[in-house]
Amino acid sequence: MDLTPVFIGISGLLVVALVAVSVAYLRERSHMRELHQVLDRESGSKERADMLLAVASAVNSSLALSEVLHVALTQTGRLMGAVAGALYMVTPGKAEMRRQADYNLTHNARGAGRKLDEEPLRSVIAAQRPLVVPLDADHAPGLEGGGHPQHVLVVPVQRATQLMGALELYLPNNRELREDQIELLQGVAAETAMAISHAQLYQAQEENALTDELTKLPNRRYMAQRFLQEMQRARRHHKALSFLMIDIDHFKQINDTYGHLHGDAVLAELAKILNSAKRESDVAARYGGEEFGLILVESGETGAASLGERIREKVEAATFPGGLKLTISVGVATTDDEALFTSLIEKADQALYAAKQAGRNTVRVADMRGVGAHRE
């Protein structure tokens, strides 16, 4: 019996089976490859979601604007492997941004301001998405470790359509951003914008609570907080601390004769004189009614008395609303004895009373000798 046809048939079946197995194997490999890709994508999405959640949590952990800016910048810089970074905020009413936070930059690094119509902001604002752009020598800040960055990753920070600022992350080399990185950065920027908005609102509320509405000077509550801080600072650095108490002479007559609105205008004008006369480090506040207080840091008796006299002369020479001419009385108290710091306001008030008793329009300095013994 000839078995050739049988062998040929069996061989054919084996070939068909082998082809079928091969096709099934290839399909399975393809399916597994697709499955791995899906898992990789899901894993990447989870990792990005975890990163975004971590950054969002860090950025929203504080209502202090300076801390929000610092955390947003450093967290995003860490995320992108930046060697340094800066965060810029839009200046209201101007086509520019000012640097409000930075890390790993030299002191007084160039680029404190950025114009919106110049690089590196122009391209990013036009694209409305994060971009890596080259930095020329005129716009590259100095790095703390030496040298200047040649490339910067700029991330616009905006809420809805409102541009609030931009993150500048200085990179060690040029790189192309992947789409998933761009999405992540946009998510971080959105969280940052929301955190900044909340911090700004909180700051405005705090300032309103600590600011005298009429004079726009800090109020008595703020002055008490700052006085405590300056006492602690003076103790640490063994420096003198001074306090000036100022009162408008015969202010009740102004209100009685011209009305309270006129009196309010006088108070507002005096606040401007105080602000212009004091040093930037000093604190001028409305103490209450027609009384004002000045905290003078690292100022001895001579300097404090001289400032009091300059303010008195400025007020006497000024013309107030309605053509009024006014005078003030000033009480000064100074000490470098930390045990007496808490007596400064009381002693300045007593010196002010002495100035009133001496005929007004004068400056009197408190005698701090024996205050400690008297208090005991």
C-alpha positions as CSV (number, residue, x, y, z in Angstrom):
1,M,0.0,0.0,0.0
2,D,1.4,3.4,-1.0
3,L,1.5,5.6,2.2
4,T,2.9,8.7,0.4
5,P,-0.5,10.5,0.1
6,V,-1.0,9.8,3.9
7,F,2.4,11.3,4.8
8,I,1.8,14.2,2.5
9,G,-1.6,14.9,4.2
10,I,-0.2,14.6,7.7
11,S,2.7,16.9,6.7
12,G,0.2,19.4,5.4
13,L,-1.8,19.3,8.6
14,L,1.4,19.8,10.7
15,V,2.4,22.8,8.6
16,V,-1.1,24.3,9.0
17,A,-1.0,23.6,12.7
18,L,2.5,25.1,13.0
19,V,1.3,28.2,11.1
20,A,-1.7,28.5,13.3
21,V,0.4,28.2,16.5
22,S,2.9,30.8,15.1
23,V,0.1,33.2,14.3
24,A,-1.4,32.7,17.8
25,Y,2.0,33.2,19.4
26,L,2.6,36.4,17.4
27,R,-0.9,37.6,18.3
28,E,-0.2,36.9,21.9
29,R,3.1,38.7,21.8
30,S,1.4,41.7,20.2
31,H,-1.3,41.6,22.8
32,M,1.3,41.4,25.6
33,R,3.2,44.3,24.1
34,E,0.1,46.4,23.9
35,L,-0.7,45.4,27.4
36,H,2.7,46.5,28.6
37,Q,2.4,49.8,26.8
38,V,-1.0,50.4,28.4
39,L,0.5,49.5,31.8
40,D,3.5,51.8,31.2
41,R,1.1,54.6,30.3
42,E,-1.0,54.0,33.3
43,S,2.1,53.8,35.5
44,G,3.4,57.0,34.0
45,S,0.0,58.7,34.5
46,K,-0.1,57.6,38.1
47,E,3.5,58.8,38.7
48,R,2.6,62.2,37.1
49,A,-0.6,62.3,39.2
50,D,1.4,61.6,42.3
51,M,3.9,64.3,41.5
52,L,1.2,66.8,40.8
53,L,-0.5,65.9,44.0
54,A,2.7,66.3,45.9
55,V,3.5,69.7,44.4
56,A,-0.1,70.9,44.8
57,S,-0.1,69.8,48.5
58,A,3.2,71.6,49.1
59,V,2.2,74.8,47.3
60,N,-1.1,75.0,49.1
61,S,0.3,74.2,52.5
62,S,0.7,77.9,53.4
63,L,-1.3,81.2,53.0
64,A,1.8,83.3,53.3
65,L,2.5,84.6,49.8
66,S,6.3,84.6,50.1
67,E,6.2,80.9,51.2
68,V,3.8,79.9,48.5
69,L,6.1,81.4,45.8
70,H,9.2,79.8,47.3
71,V,7.6,76.3,47.6
72,A,6.1,76.5,44.1
73,L,9.4,77.4,42.6
74,T,11.6,74.9,44.4
75,Q,9.2,72.0,44.0
76,T,8.9,72.6,40.3
77,G,12.6,73.1,39.9
78,R,13.2,69.8,41.7
79,L,10.7,68.1,39.4
80,M,12.5,69.2,36.3
81,G,16.1,68.9,37.5
82,A,16.8,72.6,37.3
83,V,20.1,73.9,38.7
84,A,18.4,77.2,39.7
85,G,15.1,79.0,39.4
86,A,13.2,82.3,39.7
87,L,9.5,83.1,39.9
88,Y,8.3,86.4,38.4
89,M,5.0,88.1,39.0
90,V,3.2,90.6,36.7
91,T,3.5,94.2,37.8
92,P,0.0,95.7,37.9
93,G,-0.5,98.3,35.2
94,K,2.8,97.6,33.5
95,A,3.9,95.3,30.7
96,E,6.6,93.7,32.8
97,M,7.2,91.1,35.5
98,R,9.4,91.4,38.6
99,R,11.3,88.6,40.3
100,Q,9.7,87.7,43.6
101,A,11.4,84.4,44.5
102,D,14.6,82.6,43.5
103,Y,17.0,79.9,44.5
104,N,20.7,79.1,43.7
105,L,21.1,82.6,42.1
106,T,23.9,85.0,43.0
107,H,23.1,88.0,45.2
108,N,21.7,90.9,43.1
109,A,21.6,88.6,40.0
110,R,20.7,90.3,36.8
111,G,17.2,89.9,35.3
112,A,15.2,91.2,38.3
113,G,12.7,92.5,35.8
114,R,11.4,90.9,32.6
115,K,9.5,92.8,29.9
116,L,6.5,90.9,28.4
117,D,7.4,91.8,24.8
118,E,11.0,90.5,25.1
119,E,12.6,87.1,25.4
120,P,12.5,84.8,27.2
121,L,8.8,85.7,28.0
122,R,7.6,86.7,24.5
123,S,7.7,83.3,22.9
124,V,6.2,81.6,25.9
125,I,3.3,84.1,26.2
126,A,2.6,83.7,22.5
127,A,2.6,79.9,22.7
128,Q,0.7,79.9,26.1
129,R,2.6,76.8,27.1
130,P,5.9,75.8,28.7
131,L,8.9,76.2,26.4
132,V,12.7,75.8,26.7
133,V,14.3,78.9,25.2
134,P,17.9,80.1,24.9
135,L,19.1,82.8,27.2
136,D,21.5,85.5,26.0
137,A,24.1,87.0,28.2
138,D,22.1,90.2,28.9
139,H,19.2,88.2,30.4
140,A,21.0,85.3,32.1
141,P,21.3,85.6,35.8
142,G,24.5,84.5,37.6
143,L,24.4,81.0,39.2
144,E,25.4,80.6,42.8
145,G,27.9,77.9,41.8
146,G,29.4,80.1,39.1
147,G,28.7,80.8,35.5
148,H,25.4,81.7,33.7
149,P,22.7,79.4,32.3
150,Q,22.3,79.2,28.6
151,H,18.8,77.7,28.5
152,V,15.7,78.3,30.5
153,L,12.4,76.4,30.8
154,V,9.7,79.1,31.1
155,V,6.3,78.0,32.5
156,P,3.5,80.7,32.3
157,V,1.5,80.9,35.5
158,Q,-2.1,81.9,34.7
159,R,-5.5,81.5,36.1
160,A,-8.2,81.2,33.4
161,T,-7.0,83.8,30.8
162,Q,-5.2,86.1,33.4
163,L,-1.4,85.9,33.2
164,M,-0.1,86.2,36.8
165,G,3.5,85.4,36.4
166,A,6.1,82.9,35.1
167,L,8.5,80.3,36.5
168,E,12.0,80.3,35.1
169,L,13.8,77.0,35.6
170,Y,17.5,77.2,34.5
171,L,18.7,74.0,32.9
172,P,22.2,72.5,32.7
173,N,21.6,71.9,28.9
174,N,19.0,72.2,26.2
175,R,16.2,69.6,26.1
176,E,13.0,68.9,24.2
177,L,9.9,68.7,26.4
178,R,7.7,65.7,26.1
179,E,4.0,66.2,25.9
180,D,3.4,64.5,29.3
181,Q,6.0,66.9,30.8
182,I,4.2,69.8,29.3
183,E,0.9,68.6,30.7
184,L,2.5,68.1,34.2
185,L,4.0,71.6,34.2
186,Q,0.7,73.1,33.1
187,G,-1.0,71.3,36.0
188,V,1.7,72.6,38.4
189,A,1.3,76.1,37.1
190,A,-2.5,75.9,37.5
191,E,-2.1,74.8,41.1
192,T,0.4,77.6,41.7
193,A,-1.9,80.2,40.2
194,M,-4.7,79.1,42.5
195,A,-2.4,79.1,45.6
196,I,-1.1,82.6,44.7
197,S,-4.7,83.9,44.4
198,H,-5.6,82.5,47.8
199,A,-2.4,83.9,49.4
200,Q,-3.0,87.3,47.8
201,L,-6.5,87.4,49.1
202,Y,-5.4,86.4,52.5
203,Q,-2.6,89.0,52.5
204,A,-5.1,91.7,51.5
205,Q,-7.4,90.7,54.3
206,E,-4.5,90.7,56.8
207,E,-3.4,94.1,55.6
208,N,-6.9,95.5,55.9
209,A,-7.1,94.2,59.4
210,L,-3.7,95.8,60.3
211,T,-4.1,99.0,58.4
212,D,-5.7,102.2,59.4
213,E,-8.3,102.9,56.7
214,L,-8.0,106.7,56.9
215,T,-4.3,107.3,56.9
216,K,-3.2,104.0,55.2
217,L,-0.6,103.6,58.0
218,P,-0.4,100.5,60.1
219,N,-2.8,100.5,63.0
220,R,-2.2,100.1,66.7
221,R,-2.6,96.3,66.5
222,Y,0.1,96.0,63.8
223,M,2.4,98.4,65.7
224,A,2.1,96.1,68.8
225,Q,3.1,93.1,66.8
226,R,6.0,94.9,65.2
227,F,7.1,96.3,68.5
228,L,7.3,92.8,70.0
229,Q,9.3,91.6,67.0
230,E,11.7,94.6,67.2
231,M,12.2,94.1,70.9
232,Q,13.2,90.4,70.2
233,R,15.5,91.5,67.4
234,A,17.2,94.2,69.6
235,R,17.7,91.7,72.4
236,R,19.4,89.2,70.0
237,H,21.7,91.8,68.5
238,H,22.2,93.9,71.6
239,K,21.0,97.1,69.9
240,A,19.1,100.2,71.1
241,L,15.4,100.7,70.5
242,S,13.5,104.0,70.4
243,F,9.8,104.9,70.4
244,L,8.3,108.3,69.4
245,M,4.8,109.3,70.5
246,I,3.3,112.2,68.4
247,D,0.2,114.2,69.0
248,I,-1.4,117.1,67.0
249,D,-1.8,120.2,69.1
250,H,-5.3,121.5,69.7
251,F,-6.8,118.9,67.2
252,K,-10.2,119.1,68.9
253,Q,-10.5,122.7,67.8
254,I,-10.0,121.6,64.2
255,N,-12.8,119.1,64.4
256,D,-15.1,121.6,66.2
257,T,-14.4,124.5,63.9
258,Y,-14.0,122.8,60.4
259,G,-15.8,119.5,60.9
260,H,-14.5,115.9,61.2
261,L,-14.0,115.4,57.4
262,H,-11.5,118.3,57.5
263,G,-9.9,116.7,60.5
264,D,-9.6,113.4,58.7
265,A,-7.8,115.2,55.8
266,V,-5.4,116.7,58.3
267,L,-4.6,113.3,59.8
268,A,-4.0,111.8,56.3
269,E,-1.6,114.7,55.4
270,L,0.3,114.2,58.7
271,A,0.6,110.5,57.9
272,K,2.3,111.4,54.6
273,I,4.8,113.6,56.4
274,L,5.7,110.9,58.9
275,N,6.2,108.4,56.1
276,S,8.5,110.7,54.2
277,A,10.6,111.6,57.3
278,K,11.2,108.1,58.7
279,R,13.8,105.6,57.5
280,E,12.6,102.5,55.6
281,S,13.4,100.2,58.5
282,D,11.3,102.3,60.9
283,V,7.6,101.8,61.5
284,A,5.1,104.7,61.6
285,A,1.6,103.8,62.8
286,R,-1.6,105.5,63.8
287,Y,-1.8,104.9,67.6
288,G,-5.4,106.2,68.0
289,G,-7.3,109.5,67.4
290,E,-4.8,112.2,66.6
291,E,-1.8,110.2,68.1
292,F,0.8,108.5,66.1
293,G,3.7,106.2,67.1
294,L,7.1,105.5,65.5
295,I,9.3,102.5,66.2
296,L,12.9,103.3,65.5
297,V,15.2,100.3,65.1
298,E,18.9,100.5,66.1
299,S,18.5,104.2,66.9
300,G,20.0,105.9,70.0
301,E,18.6,108.8,72.0
302,T,20.4,111.4,69.8
303,G,19.1,110.0,66.6
304,A,15.6,109.5,67.9
305,A,15.4,113.1,69.3
306,S,16.8,114.5,66.0
307,L,14.1,112.7,64.0
308,G,11.5,114.0,66.4
309,E,12.7,117.5,65.9
310,R,12.8,117.1,62.0
311,I,9.2,115.9,62.0
312,R,8.2,118.8,64.3
313,E,9.8,121.3,61.9
314,K,8.3,119.7,58.8
315,V,4.8,119.9,60.3
316,E,5.3,123.5,61.5
317,A,6.4,124.5,58.0
318,A,3.7,122.6,56.1
319,T,0.3,123.9,55.0
320,F,-2.5,121.5,55.7
321,P,-5.9,121.2,53.8
322,G,-7.9,124.4,54.0
323,G,-4.7,126.4,54.4
324,L,-4.3,125.4,58.1
325,K,-1.1,125.7,60.0
326,L,-0.5,123.1,62.7
327,T,2.0,122.0,65.3
328,I,2.7,118.8,67.0
329,S,4.2,117.6,70.3
330,V,6.6,114.7,70.5
331,G,7.7,112.4,73.2
332,V,10.8,110.3,72.8
333,A,12.0,107.2,74.8
334,T,15.2,105.3,74.1
335,T,17.1,102.5,75.7
336,D,19.6,99.7,74.9
337,D,18.8,97.9,78.2
338,E,16.6,95.0,77.2
339,A,15.0,94.9,80.6
340,L,13.5,98.3,79.9
341,F,12.2,97.7,76.3
342,T,8.7,97.1,77.6
343,S,8.7,100.5,79.3
344,L,9.4,102.5,76.1
345,I,5.9,103.2,74.9
346,E,4.8,104.2,78.4
347,K,7.8,106.5,78.9
348,A,7.4,108.1,75.4
349,D,3.7,108.8,76.3
350,Q,4.9,110.5,79.6
351,A,7.5,112.5,77.6
352,L,4.7,113.6,75.2
353,Y,2.6,114.8,78.2
354,A,5.7,116.7,79.4
355,A,5.9,118.4,75.9
356,K,2.2,119.4,76.2
357,Q,2.8,120.8,79.6
358,A,5.8,122.7,78.3
359,G,3.6,124.7,75.9
360,R,3.3,122.2,73.0
361,N,5.1,122.4,69.6
362,T,8.2,120.8,71.2
363,V,10.1,117.6,71.7
364,R,10.8,116.0,75.1
365,V,13.0,113.0,75.8
366,A,12.1,110.6,78.6
367,D,14.6,109.9,81.4
368,M,15.0,106.1,81.4
369,R,17.3,106.1,84.5
370,G,15.9,104.3,87.4
371,V,12.9,102.9,85.5
372,G,13.8,99.3,86.4
373,A,14.1,100.1,90.1
374,H,10.8,102.0,90.0
375,R,9.1,99.0,88.3
376,E,10.4,96.6,90.9
